[in-house]
């Protein structure tokens, strides 16, 4: 059985920016390791390189200009255009660094409604995250729209 990893990225103290952590803390699926990695996903490259997953999914809040709570797969060439920028290292650098270790890397962005210190995740974003969790649990990644292909 192949092992896969889901990295939940973000700051749970900044409202919707914590949606990646929300997803990682709730995702349960056989042959998957969910990791809530905060704002420094690069600190988890060791476990990723050791595990050598077939698939690595990164989930993060991303300003994509779509409705709050909607999610999209973000192609590598669009990452800089949509990132919230709360990470220690740009996600494009992380993906490039791991591309020789992982067969498939997928970045999924969830459109935030707000990001403010001390706020909880907004209702539309939480509902979107729950919809994404359902899709992830079924393994039907091809049901997730790709940003820019709509």
HELIX and SHEET records of a PDB file:
HELIX    1   1 UNK A   15  UNK A   18  5                                   4    
HELIX    2   2 UNK A   19  UNK A   26  1                                   8    
HELIX    3   3 UNK A   41  UNK A   44  5                                   4    
HELIX    4   4 UNK A   45  UNK A   51  1                                   7    
HELIX    5   5 UNK A   76  UNK A   78  5                                   3    
HELIX    6   6 UNK A   79  UNK A   82  1                                   4    
HELIX    7   7 UNK A   91  UNK A   98  1                                   8    
HELIX    8   8 UNK A  123  UNK A  138  1                                  16    
HELIX    9   9 UNK A  141  UNK A  143  5                                   3    
SHEET    1   A 5 UNK A  32  UNK A  38  0                                        
SHEET    2   A 5 UNK A   4  UNK A   9  1                                        
SHEET    3   A 5 UNK A  55  UNK A  61  1                                        
SHEET    4   A 5 UNK A 104  UNK A 110  1                                        
SHEET    5   A 5 UNK A  71  UNK A  73 -1                                        
END                                                                             
